[in-house]
Amino acid sequence: MQAPQAVIEIGSTGIRLLVAEITEQKKFNILDRSEQPVAIGRDVFTTGFISRDTLLSCTQILNLFSEQLAGWGINSAGTTVIGTSAVREASNRDPFVDRIKVKTGFTVRVIDGIEENRLMYIAVTECLKDESVSVQQSDSIILDISGGATEMMLMERGRMAGAHSMRLGSVIIGQQVQSMAGTLDDARLFIEEFIRNTRGSLNTELNLDRIQQFIALGNDMKLAAIFAGKPVSAFLWEIQRSDFDSFVEEIQQYTLEECVARFKLSYTDAQTFQISLLAYRQFVRLTNVGTIIVPETSIREGLLISQLYAPDERLDQEFTDQIIASATTLLNKYQGDKKHAQYVRGVSLMIYDSMQEELGLSEHVRMLLEVSAILHDIGMFIRAEDHNLHSCYIIRQAEIFGLSREDTNLVALIAKFHKGSRLPQDDEEFRLLARKSRMTVLKLSAILRVADALDRSHSQKLSQLSVSFTHDAATFRANGHPNLGLEKLALQEKGDLFENVFGYKIVLV
Protein backbone atom coordinates (compact mmCIF):
# COMPACT_ATOMS: atom_id res chain seq x y z
CA MET A 1 0.00 0.00 0.00
CA GLN A 2 1.29 3.43 -0.93
CA ALA A 3 1.74 6.12 1.72
CA PRO A 4 -1.15 8.59 1.90
CA GLN A 5 -0.85 11.77 -0.14
CA ALA A 6 -2.44 15.18 0.40
CA VAL A 7 -3.49 18.03 -1.86
CA ILE A 8 -4.77 21.47 -0.90
CA GLU A 9 -6.69 23.72 -3.27
CA ILE A 10 -6.78 27.48 -2.65
CA GLY A 11 -9.95 28.50 -4.45
CA SER A 12 -12.10 31.60 -4.85
CA THR A 13 -14.39 30.88 -1.89
CA GLY A 14 -12.36 28.58 0.33
CA ILE A 15 -9.34 26.39 0.99
CA ARG A 16 -9.95 22.64 0.64
CA LEU A 17 -7.88 19.67 1.79
CA LEU A 18 -8.00 16.07 0.57
CA VAL A 19 -5.98 13.09 1.81
CA ALA A 20 -6.10 9.76 -0.05
CA GLU A 21 -4.24 6.52 -0.70
CA ILE A 22 -4.19 3.66 -3.19
CA THR A 23 -5.19 0.38 -1.53
CA GLU A 24 -3.73 -3.06 -2.26
CA GLN A 25 -6.82 -3.68 -4.43
CA LYS A 26 -5.82 -0.62 -6.55
CA LYS A 27 -8.76 1.38 -5.22
CA PHE A 28 -8.60 5.12 -4.67
CA ASN A 29 -9.44 5.51 -0.97
CA ILE A 30 -10.23 8.93 0.51
CA LEU A 31 -8.99 9.20 4.09
CA ASP A 32 -9.75 12.78 5.06
CA ARG A 33 -11.40 15.97 3.80
CA SER A 34 -11.55 19.48 5.20
CA GLU A 35 -12.78 22.83 3.94
CA GLN A 36 -12.56 26.35 5.37
CA PRO A 37 -14.22 29.40 3.76
CA VAL A 38 -12.12 32.41 2.79
CA ALA A 39 -13.18 35.16 0.40
CA ILE A 40 -10.15 35.38 -1.91
CA GLY A 41 -12.38 35.79 -4.93
CA ARG A 42 -14.30 38.67 -3.37
CA ASP A 43 -10.98 40.53 -2.94
CA VAL A 44 -9.51 39.76 -6.34
CA PHE A 45 -12.60 40.28 -8.47
CA THR A 46 -13.36 43.57 -6.68
CA THR A 47 -9.97 45.20 -6.11
CA GLY A 48 -7.61 43.06 -8.20
CA PHE A 49 -5.50 41.88 -5.27
CA ILE A 50 -5.62 39.71 -2.15
CA SER A 51 -5.99 41.85 0.97
CA ARG A 52 -3.80 41.62 4.05
CA ASP A 53 -6.71 40.31 6.15
CA THR A 54 -7.44 37.56 3.63
CA LEU A 55 -3.76 36.61 3.50
CA LEU A 56 -3.75 36.27 7.31
CA SER A 57 -6.88 34.09 7.14
CA CYS A 58 -5.19 31.88 4.52
CA THR A 59 -2.07 31.39 6.63
CA GLN A 60 -4.16 30.53 9.71
CA ILE A 61 -6.19 27.94 7.77
CA LEU A 62 -3.08 26.40 6.20
CA ASN A 63 -1.37 26.14 9.58
CA LEU A 64 -4.46 24.35 10.93
CA PHE A 65 -4.32 21.99 7.95
CA SER A 66 -0.62 21.43 8.65
CA GLU A 67 -1.48 20.16 12.15
CA GLN A 68 -4.23 17.97 10.67
CA LEU A 69 -1.82 16.48 8.12
CA ALA A 70 0.76 15.75 10.81
CA GLY A 71 -1.69 13.18 12.15
CA TRP A 72 -1.35 11.33 8.85
CA GLY A 73 2.44 11.62 8.90
CA ILE A 74 2.42 14.18 6.08
CA ASN A 75 4.46 17.38 6.28
CA SER A 76 4.13 20.62 4.30
CA ALA A 77 6.94 19.66 1.93
CA GLY A 78 5.08 16.46 1.01
CA THR A 79 1.78 18.22 0.32
CA THR A 80 0.79 19.51 -3.10
CA VAL A 81 -0.84 22.95 -2.90
CA ILE A 82 -2.49 24.53 -5.92
CA GLY A 83 -3.97 27.97 -6.49
CA THR A 84 -6.77 28.35 -9.03
CA SER A 85 -8.49 31.30 -10.74
CA ALA A 86 -8.58 33.83 -7.90
CA VAL A 87 -4.91 33.37 -7.02
CA ARG A 88 -4.05 33.25 -10.72
CA GLU A 89 -5.64 36.65 -11.36
CA ALA A 90 -4.39 38.45 -8.25
CA SER A 91 -2.00 41.30 -9.01
CA ASN A 92 -0.06 40.41 -5.84
CA ARG A 93 0.02 36.71 -6.67
CA ASP A 94 3.81 36.37 -6.26
CA PRO A 95 3.98 38.13 -2.85
CA PHE A 96 0.98 36.06 -1.73
CA VAL A 97 2.66 32.78 -2.70
CA ASP A 98 5.89 33.93 -1.05
CA ARG A 99 4.20 34.81 2.26
CA ILE A 100 2.37 31.48 2.30
CA LYS A 101 5.72 29.72 1.90
CA VAL A 102 7.38 31.77 4.67
CA LYS A 103 4.51 31.54 7.17
CA THR A 104 3.31 27.96 6.60
CA GLY A 105 6.01 26.05 4.71
CA PHE A 106 3.57 25.20 1.89
CA THR A 107 4.68 25.83 -1.69
CA VAL A 108 1.76 27.01 -3.83
CA ARG A 109 1.69 26.09 -7.51
CA VAL A 110 -0.63 28.36 -9.47
CA ILE A 111 -2.28 26.38 -12.28
CA ASP A 112 -3.95 27.69 -15.41
CA GLY A 113 -7.43 26.92 -16.69
CA ILE A 114 -6.38 24.23 -19.15
CA GLU A 115 -4.50 22.41 -16.39
CA GLU A 116 -7.73 22.51 -14.38
CA ASN A 117 -9.49 20.93 -17.37
CA ARG A 118 -6.90 18.15 -17.48
CA LEU A 119 -7.30 17.38 -13.79
CA MET A 120 -11.07 17.50 -14.10
CA TYR A 121 -10.96 14.99 -16.97
CA ILE A 122 -8.79 12.61 -14.91
CA ALA A 123 -11.11 12.91 -11.91
CA VAL A 124 -14.30 12.32 -13.91
CA THR A 125 -13.00 9.33 -15.88
CA GLU A 126 -11.74 7.71 -12.66
CA CYS A 127 -15.05 8.34 -10.88
CA LEU A 128 -17.10 6.86 -13.74
CA LYS A 129 -14.84 3.95 -14.70
CA ASP A 130 -16.94 1.34 -12.85
CA GLU A 131 -20.30 2.87 -13.83
CA SER A 132 -22.55 2.40 -16.82
CA VAL A 133 -22.09 6.12 -17.45
CA SER A 134 -19.00 6.76 -19.56
CA VAL A 135 -17.33 9.68 -21.29
CA GLN A 136 -15.61 7.29 -23.68
CA GLN A 137 -18.38 6.73 -26.24
CA SER A 138 -20.81 9.64 -25.97
CA ASP A 139 -21.17 13.26 -27.01
CA SER A 140 -20.79 14.91 -23.63
CA ILE A 141 -20.31 18.19 -21.82
CA ILE A 142 -18.26 18.17 -18.62
CA LEU A 143 -18.76 21.40 -16.67
CA ASP A 144 -17.36 22.85 -13.46
CA ILE A 145 -18.35 26.37 -12.39
CA SER A 146 -16.24 27.76 -9.57
CA GLY A 147 -16.11 31.19 -8.01
CA GLY A 148 -13.77 32.65 -10.61
CA ALA A 149 -14.04 30.53 -13.75
CA THR A 150 -16.05 28.03 -15.73
CA GLU A 151 -14.13 24.99 -16.96
CA MET A 152 -15.79 23.15 -19.84
CA MET A 153 -14.91 20.15 -21.97
CA LEU A 154 -16.78 19.06 -25.09
CA MET A 155 -16.48 15.37 -25.97
CA GLU A 156 -17.53 14.01 -29.36
CA ARG A 157 -17.92 10.21 -29.25
CA GLY A 158 -15.40 10.19 -26.41
CA ARG A 159 -12.83 12.35 -28.24
CA MET A 160 -11.91 15.85 -27.13
CA ALA A 161 -13.72 18.38 -29.33
CA GLY A 162 -12.96 21.44 -27.22
CA ALA A 163 -11.66 22.57 -23.85
CA HIS A 164 -12.39 26.02 -22.48
CA SER A 165 -11.61 28.04 -19.39
CA MET A 166 -14.07 30.94 -19.34
CA ARG A 167 -13.94 33.96 -17.07
CA LEU A 168 -17.44 33.31 -15.77
CA GLY A 169 -17.67 32.37 -12.11
CA SER A 170 -20.26 32.76 -9.38
CA VAL A 171 -18.16 35.28 -7.44
CA ILE A 172 -17.44 37.32 -10.57
CA ILE A 173 -21.15 37.40 -11.49
CA GLY A 174 -22.08 38.34 -7.94
CA GLN A 175 -19.61 41.22 -7.94
CA GLN A 176 -20.93 42.47 -11.30
CA VAL A 177 -24.51 42.40 -10.07
CA GLN A 178 -23.63 43.99 -6.74
CA SER A 179 -21.78 46.85 -8.45
CA MET A 180 -24.99 47.63 -10.38
CA ALA A 181 -27.16 47.24 -7.24
CA GLY A 182 -28.90 44.48 -9.16
CA THR A 183 -30.98 41.43 -8.27
CA LEU A 184 -30.89 37.73 -9.08
CA ASP A 185 -32.90 38.54 -12.20
CA ASP A 186 -30.03 40.77 -13.30
CA ALA A 187 -27.61 37.92 -12.61
CA ARG A 188 -29.72 35.62 -14.78
CA LEU A 189 -29.69 38.17 -17.63
CA PHE A 190 -25.92 38.57 -17.30
CA ILE A 191 -25.41 34.79 -17.50
CA GLU A 192 -27.82 34.43 -20.42
CA GLU A 193 -26.01 37.11 -22.42
CA PHE A 194 -22.61 35.55 -21.77
CA ILE A 195 -23.77 32.07 -22.77
CA ARG A 196 -25.64 33.39 -25.81
CA ASN A 197 -22.40 34.99 -27.02
CA THR A 198 -20.51 31.76 -26.37
CA ARG A 199 -22.96 29.34 -28.00
CA GLY A 200 -21.89 30.00 -31.59
CA SER A 201 -18.24 29.28 -30.83
CA LEU A 202 -19.11 26.06 -28.98
CA ASN A 203 -21.34 24.89 -31.83
CA THR A 204 -18.43 25.10 -34.28
CA GLU A 205 -16.67 22.46 -32.19
CA LEU A 206 -19.62 20.22 -31.38
CA ASN A 207 -23.30 20.27 -32.29
CA LEU A 208 -24.84 21.03 -28.91
CA ASP A 209 -28.19 19.60 -29.97
CA ARG A 210 -26.54 16.17 -30.16
CA ILE A 211 -25.22 16.20 -26.57
CA GLN A 212 -26.18 12.93 -24.85
CA GLN A 213 -24.59 13.47 -21.45
CA PHE A 214 -24.27 16.53 -19.25
CA ILE A 215 -21.78 15.93 -16.42
CA ALA A 216 -21.71 18.67 -13.77
CA LEU A 217 -19.11 18.97 -11.00
CA GLY A 218 -18.84 21.15 -7.92
CA ASN A 219 -20.21 21.38 -4.39
CA ASP A 220 -23.24 23.42 -5.47
CA MET A 221 -24.33 20.75 -7.96
CA LYS A 222 -23.71 18.06 -5.35
CA LEU A 223 -26.13 19.84 -3.02
CA ALA A 224 -28.67 20.13 -5.84
CA ALA A 225 -28.30 16.39 -6.49
CA ILE A 226 -28.81 15.53 -2.82
CA PHE A 227 -32.00 17.61 -2.55
CA ALA A 228 -33.45 17.17 -6.06
CA GLY A 229 -31.84 14.04 -7.49
CA LYS A 230 -31.18 10.45 -6.56
CA PRO A 231 -27.99 8.46 -5.90
CA VAL A 232 -26.75 6.06 -8.59
CA SER A 233 -23.82 4.79 -6.50
CA ALA A 234 -21.67 5.94 -3.58
CA PHE A 235 -20.08 8.81 -5.53
CA LEU A 236 -22.57 9.45 -8.31
CA TRP A 237 -25.98 11.16 -8.53
CA GLU A 238 -28.37 12.00 -11.31
CA ILE A 239 -30.99 14.75 -11.51
CA GLN A 240 -33.89 14.87 -13.92
CA ARG A 241 -33.78 18.12 -15.83
CA SER A 242 -37.30 19.11 -14.84
CA ASP A 243 -36.52 18.49 -11.16
CA PHE A 244 -33.36 20.57 -11.43
CA ASP A 245 -35.26 23.45 -13.03
CA SER A 246 -37.83 23.37 -10.22
CA PHE A 247 -35.11 23.27 -7.55
CA VAL A 248 -33.27 26.25 -9.06
CA GLU A 249 -36.52 28.23 -9.24
CA GLU A 250 -37.33 27.36 -5.62
CA ILE A 251 -34.02 28.47 -4.14
CA GLN A 252 -34.18 31.83 -5.96
CA GLN A 253 -36.91 32.73 -3.46
CA TYR A 254 -34.66 31.99 -0.44
CA THR A 255 -32.89 34.67 1.57
CA LEU A 256 -29.18 34.32 2.26
CA GLU A 257 -29.93 33.26 5.83
CA GLU A 258 -32.35 30.57 4.62
CA CYS A 259 -29.66 29.15 2.29
CA VAL A 260 -27.20 29.01 5.19
CA ALA A 261 -29.72 27.28 7.46
CA ARG A 262 -31.23 24.78 5.03
CA PHE A 263 -28.11 23.72 3.13
CA LYS A 264 -25.59 24.05 6.01
CA LEU A 265 -23.48 26.44 3.94
CA SER A 266 -20.93 28.95 5.13
CA TYR A 267 -21.93 32.56 4.63
CA THR A 268 -19.29 32.89 1.86
CA ASP A 269 -20.63 29.86 -0.06
CA ALA A 270 -24.26 30.90 0.47
CA GLN A 271 -23.53 34.24 -1.23
CA THR A 272 -22.79 32.45 -4.52
CA PHE A 273 -25.01 29.34 -4.28
CA GLN A 274 -28.05 30.74 -6.11
CA ILE A 275 -25.96 32.38 -8.85
CA SER A 276 -23.93 29.21 -9.39
CA LEU A 277 -27.03 27.07 -9.98
CA LEU A 278 -28.49 29.70 -12.32
CA ALA A 279 -25.33 29.42 -14.40
CA TYR A 280 -25.45 25.62 -14.47
CA ARG A 281 -29.09 25.75 -15.56
CA GLN A 282 -28.33 28.10 -18.45
CA PHE A 283 -25.57 25.81 -19.70
CA VAL A 284 -27.87 22.79 -19.44
CA ARG A 285 -30.38 24.71 -21.59
CA LEU A 286 -27.85 24.73 -24.44
CA THR A 287 -28.59 21.01 -24.81
CA ASN A 288 -31.53 18.63 -25.08
CA VAL A 289 -30.44 16.29 -22.28
CA GLY A 290 -33.11 14.99 -19.91
CA THR A 291 -30.76 13.98 -17.08
CA ILE A 292 -27.79 15.68 -15.40
CA ILE A 293 -25.03 13.44 -14.04
CA VAL A 294 -23.24 14.66 -10.88
CA PRO A 295 -20.05 12.83 -9.79
CA GLU A 296 -18.67 13.54 -6.33
CA THR A 297 -15.16 14.45 -7.46
CA SER A 298 -13.01 17.50 -8.12
CA ILE A 299 -9.66 18.63 -9.47
CA ARG A 300 -8.18 17.65 -6.09
CA GLU A 301 -9.04 14.02 -6.78
CA GLY A 302 -7.66 14.43 -10.31
CA LEU A 303 -4.36 15.71 -8.98
CA LEU A 304 -4.03 12.95 -6.40
CA ILE A 305 -4.95 10.26 -8.92
CA SER A 306 -2.26 11.52 -11.30
CA GLN A 307 0.27 11.36 -8.45
CA LEU A 308 -0.76 8.12 -6.76
CA TYR A 309 -1.35 5.78 -9.65
CA ALA A 310 1.68 4.23 -11.31
CA PRO A 311 2.12 5.30 -14.94
CA ASP A 312 -0.28 3.41 -17.20
CA GLU A 313 0.67 3.22 -20.89
CA ARG A 314 -2.94 2.83 -21.99
CA LEU A 315 -4.13 5.82 -19.96
CA ASP A 316 -1.13 7.90 -21.05
CA GLN A 317 -1.89 7.11 -24.69
CA GLU A 318 -5.58 7.88 -24.19
CA PHE A 319 -4.66 11.24 -22.69
CA THR A 320 -2.29 12.00 -25.59
CA ASP A 321 -5.05 11.05 -28.02
CA GLN A 322 -7.34 13.61 -26.36
CA ILE A 323 -4.68 16.31 -26.76
CA ILE A 324 -4.26 15.47 -30.45
CA ALA A 325 -8.05 15.44 -30.91
CA SER A 326 -8.23 18.92 -29.36
CA ALA A 327 -5.49 20.19 -31.70
CA THR A 328 -7.25 18.64 -34.71
CA THR A 329 -10.51 20.35 -33.73
CA LEU A 330 -8.65 23.67 -33.65
CA LEU A 331 -7.23 22.94 -37.12
CA ASN A 332 -10.73 22.24 -38.44
CA LYS A 333 -12.08 25.42 -36.82
CA TYR A 334 -9.60 27.47 -38.85
CA GLN A 335 -10.18 25.47 -42.04
CA GLY A 336 -6.65 24.07 -42.19
CA ASP A 337 -5.33 21.70 -44.88
CA LYS A 338 -5.95 18.43 -43.02
CA LYS A 339 -4.13 16.19 -45.50
CA HIS A 340 -1.00 18.33 -45.41
CA ALA A 341 -1.13 18.59 -41.62
CA GLN A 342 -1.44 14.83 -41.18
CA TYR A 343 1.36 14.17 -43.69
CA VAL A 344 3.72 16.62 -41.96
CA ARG A 345 2.73 15.13 -38.60
CA GLY A 346 3.64 11.62 -39.79
CA VAL A 347 6.96 12.69 -41.34
CA SER A 348 7.90 14.75 -38.26
CA LEU A 349 7.32 11.78 -35.96
CA MET A 350 9.23 9.46 -38.32
CA ILE A 351 12.26 11.78 -38.17
CA TYR A 352 11.90 12.21 -34.39
CA ASP A 353 11.71 8.46 -33.76
CA SER A 354 14.69 7.81 -36.06
CA MET A 355 16.77 10.28 -34.02
CA GLN A 356 15.36 9.42 -30.60
CA GLU A 357 18.64 8.40 -28.99
CA GLU A 358 20.56 11.51 -29.99
CA LEU A 359 17.64 13.88 -29.35
CA GLY A 360 17.52 13.03 -25.65
CA LEU A 361 13.91 14.28 -25.36
CA SER A 362 10.85 12.88 -23.57
CA GLU A 363 7.56 11.44 -24.82
CA HIS A 364 5.94 14.68 -23.72
CA VAL A 365 8.18 16.63 -26.10
CA ARG A 366 7.31 14.19 -28.89
CA MET A 367 3.68 15.06 -28.32
CA LEU A 368 4.51 18.79 -28.57
CA LEU A 369 6.06 18.12 -31.98
CA GLU A 370 2.91 16.26 -33.01
CA VAL A 371 0.69 19.19 -32.02
CA SER A 372 3.04 21.67 -33.71
CA ALA A 373 2.93 19.68 -36.95
CA ILE A 374 -0.87 19.64 -36.94
CA LEU A 375 -1.14 23.39 -36.32
CA HIS A 376 1.93 24.84 -38.09
CA ASP A 377 -0.07 26.26 -41.05
CA ILE A 378 -3.16 27.33 -39.11
CA GLY A 379 -2.26 30.99 -39.70
CA MET A 380 -3.20 30.57 -43.38
CA PHE A 381 -6.75 31.30 -42.19
CA ILE A 382 -5.69 34.93 -41.69
CA ARG A 383 -3.22 35.41 -44.54
CA ALA A 384 -0.77 33.29 -46.52
CA GLU A 385 1.98 35.87 -46.27
CA ASP A 386 3.86 35.48 -42.98
CA HIS A 387 1.34 32.81 -42.00
CA ASN A 388 3.84 31.38 -39.53
CA LEU A 389 3.47 34.56 -37.45
CA HIS A 390 -0.31 34.27 -37.60
CA SER A 391 -0.07 30.60 -36.60
CA CYS A 392 1.95 31.63 -33.56
CA TYR A 393 -0.70 34.18 -32.59
CA ILE A 394 -3.68 31.83 -33.03
CA ILE A 395 -2.04 29.02 -31.05
CA ARG A 396 -1.17 31.38 -28.20
CA GLN A 397 -4.77 32.55 -27.94
CA ALA A 398 -6.19 29.02 -28.20
CA GLU A 399 -7.04 26.55 -25.45
CA ILE A 400 -5.63 23.14 -26.32
CA PHE A 401 -6.76 20.48 -23.88
CA GLY A 402 -3.94 18.99 -21.84
CA LEU A 403 -1.33 21.64 -22.66
CA SER A 404 -0.17 24.10 -20.05
CA ARG A 405 0.41 27.72 -21.01
CA GLU A 406 4.14 26.97 -21.10
CA ASP A 407 3.58 24.05 -23.47
CA THR A 408 1.24 26.12 -25.64
CA ASN A 409 3.87 28.86 -25.88
CA LEU A 410 6.49 26.33 -27.02
CA VAL A 411 4.12 24.97 -29.69
CA ALA A 412 3.41 28.53 -30.85
CA LEU A 413 7.14 29.27 -31.19
CA ILE A 414 7.81 26.02 -33.06
CA ALA A 415 5.05 26.97 -35.52
CA LYS A 416 6.53 30.48 -35.78
CA PHE A 417 9.95 29.12 -36.77
CA HIS A 418 8.72 26.47 -39.26
CA LYS A 419 9.43 28.94 -42.07
CA GLY A 420 11.23 32.20 -42.69
CA SER A 421 14.80 33.25 -43.29
CA ARG A 422 15.49 34.24 -39.68
CA LEU A 423 16.84 31.60 -37.35
CA PRO A 424 15.30 31.22 -33.87
CA GLN A 425 18.59 32.39 -32.33
CA ASP A 426 18.00 35.80 -33.91
CA ASP A 427 14.61 36.18 -32.20
CA GLU A 428 14.56 38.21 -28.97
CA GLU A 429 11.64 36.22 -27.51
CA PHE A 430 13.49 32.97 -28.15
CA ARG A 431 16.58 34.24 -26.35
CA LEU A 432 14.52 34.94 -23.22
CA LEU A 433 13.54 31.26 -22.87
CA ALA A 434 15.29 28.96 -20.40
CA ARG A 435 18.10 26.93 -21.98
CA LYS A 436 16.14 23.66 -21.89
CA SER A 437 13.17 25.29 -23.64
CA ARG A 438 15.45 26.90 -26.24
CA MET A 439 16.93 23.51 -27.14
CA THR A 440 13.44 21.97 -27.36
CA VAL A 441 12.26 24.71 -29.73
CA LEU A 442 15.43 24.48 -31.85
CA LYS A 443 15.30 20.71 -32.27
CA LEU A 444 11.57 20.48 -32.96
CA SER A 445 11.57 23.50 -35.30
CA ALA A 446 14.43 21.96 -37.28
CA ILE A 447 12.52 18.68 -37.68
CA LEU A 448 9.26 20.45 -38.57
CA ARG A 449 10.94 22.58 -41.26
CA VAL A 450 12.26 19.46 -42.98
CA ALA A 451 8.93 17.62 -42.74
CA ASP A 452 7.09 20.65 -44.14
CA ALA A 453 9.59 20.98 -47.01
CA LEU A 454 8.99 17.34 -48.00
CA ASP A 455 5.39 18.30 -48.79
CA ARG A 456 6.01 21.73 -50.28
CA SER A 457 3.40 21.05 -52.99
CA HIS A 458 0.76 20.02 -50.39
CA SER A 459 0.08 16.99 -52.61
CA GLN A 460 1.80 14.27 -50.54
CA LYS A 461 3.96 13.16 -53.51
CA LEU A 462 6.38 11.09 -51.45
CA SER A 463 5.30 7.72 -50.04
CA GLN A 464 7.10 5.08 -47.98
CA LEU A 465 9.46 7.75 -46.73
CA SER A 466 12.44 6.67 -44.62
CA VAL A 467 15.57 8.30 -43.29
CA SER A 468 19.04 6.96 -42.55
CA PHE A 469 22.03 8.68 -41.00
CA THR A 470 25.75 8.55 -41.68
CA HIS A 471 28.35 10.56 -39.84
CA ASP A 472 27.58 13.69 -41.89
CA ALA A 473 24.34 13.14 -43.81
CA ALA A 474 20.63 12.47 -43.30
CA THR A 475 19.41 10.66 -46.39
CA PHE A 476 15.67 10.61 -47.13
CA ARG A 477 14.45 7.88 -49.48
CA ALA A 478 10.95 7.66 -50.88
CA ASN A 479 8.74 6.27 -53.59
CA GLY A 480 6.59 8.74 -55.45
CA HIS A 481 6.52 11.39 -58.12
CA PRO A 482 9.56 11.45 -60.45
CA ASN A 483 9.76 15.27 -60.35
CA LEU A 484 11.05 16.25 -56.90
CA GLY A 485 12.42 19.63 -57.92
CA LEU A 486 10.02 21.56 -55.69
CA GLU A 487 10.79 19.44 -52.63
CA LYS A 488 14.58 19.64 -53.22
CA LEU A 489 14.35 23.41 -53.55
CA ALA A 490 12.32 23.59 -50.34
CA LEU A 491 14.92 21.50 -48.51
CA GLN A 492 17.65 23.88 -49.67
CA GLU A 493 15.61 26.78 -48.26
CA LYS A 494 14.47 25.15 -45.02
CA GLY A 495 17.16 22.58 -44.20
CA ASP A 496 19.61 25.11 -42.81
CA LEU A 497 18.32 24.91 -39.24
CA PHE A 498 18.45 21.09 -39.26
CA GLU A 499 22.05 21.19 -40.49
CA ASN A 500 23.00 23.82 -37.87
CA VAL A 501 21.35 22.02 -34.96
CA PHE A 502 22.23 18.39 -35.76
CA GLY A 503 25.21 18.71 -38.11
CA TYR A 504 23.67 16.56 -40.87
CA LYS A 505 23.53 17.56 -44.52
CA ILE A 506 20.14 16.62 -46.00
CA VAL A 507 19.95 14.43 -49.07
CA LEU A 508 16.73 13.43 -50.89
CA VAL A 509 16.82 10.43 -53.24
Stockholm file with secondary structure:
# STOCKHOLM 1.0

chainA/1-509         MQAPQAVIEIGSTGIRLLVAEITEQKKFNILDRSEQPVAIGRDVFTTGFISRDTLLSCTQILNLFSEQLAGWGINSAGTTVIGTSAVREASNRDPFVDRIKVKTGFTVRVIDGIEENRLMYIAVTECLKDESVSVQQSDSIILDISGGATEMMLMERGRMAGAHSMRLGSVIIGQQVQSMAGTLDDARLFIEEFIRNTRGSLNTELNLDRIQQFIALGNDMKLAAIFAGKPVSAFLWEIQRSDFDSFVEEIQQYTLEECVARFKLSYTDAQTFQISLLAYRQFVRLTNVGTIIVPETSIREGLLISQLYAPDERLDQEFTDQIIASATTLLNKYQGDKKHAQYVRGVSLMIYDSMQEELGLSEHVRMLLEVSAILHDIGMFIRAEDHNLHSCYIIRQAEIFGLSREDTNLVALIAKFHKGSRLPQDDEEFRLLARKSRMTVLKLSAILRVADALDRSHSQKLSQLSVSFTHDAATFRANGHPNLGLEKLALQEKGDLFENVFGYKIVLV
#=GR chainA/1-509 SS CCCCEEEEEECSSEEEEEEEEECTTSCEEEEEEEEEECCHHHHHHHHSSCCHHHHHHHHHHHHHHHHHHHTTTCCGGGEEEEECHHHHHCTTHHHHHHHHHHHHCCCEEECCHHHHHHHHHHHHHHHHTTSSCCSSSSCEEEEEECSSCEEEEEEETTEEEEEEEESCCHHHHHHHHHHTTCCHHHHHHHHHHHHHHHHHHHHHHSCGGGCCEEEEESHHHHHHHHHHSEEEETTEEEEEHHHHHHHHHHHTTCCHHHHHHHHTCCHHHHHHHHHHHHHHHHHHTTSCCSEEEEESCCHHHHHHHHHHSCCCHHHHHHHHHHHHHHHHHHHHHTTCCHHHHHHHHHHHHHHHHHTHHHHCCCHHHHHHHHHHHHHTTGGGGTCSTTHHHHHHHHHHHSCCTTCCHHHHHHHHHHHHTTSSSSCGGGCHHHHTSCHHHHHHHHHHHHHHHHHHHTTTTSSCCEEEEEEEECSSEEEEEEEECSCCHHHHHHHHHHCHHHHHHHCCEEEEC
#=GC SS_cons         CCCCEEEEEECSSEEEEEEEEECTTSCEEEEEEEEEECCHHHHHHHHSSCCHHHHHHHHHHHHHHHHHHHTTTCCGGGEEEEECHHHHHCTTHHHHHHHHHHHHCCCEEECCHHHHHHHHHHHHHHHHTTSSCCSSSSCEEEEEECSSCEEEEEEETTEEEEEEEESCCHHHHHHHHHHTTCCHHHHHHHHHHHHHHHHHHHHHHSCGGGCCEEEEESHHHHHHHHHHSEEEETTEEEEEHHHHHHHHHHHTTCCHHHHHHHHTCCHHHHHHHHHHHHHHHHHHTTSCCSEEEEESCCHHHHHHHHHHSCCCHHHHHHHHHHHHHHHHHHHHHTTCCHHHHHHHHHHHHHHHHHTHHHHCCCHHHHHHHHHHHHHTTGGGGTCSTTHHHHHHHHHHHSCCTTCCHHHHHHHHHHHHTTSSSSCGGGCHHHHTSCHHHHHHHHHHHHHHHHHHHTTTTSSCCEEEEEEEECSSEEEEEEEECSCCHHHHHHHHHHCHHHHHHHCCEEEEC
//
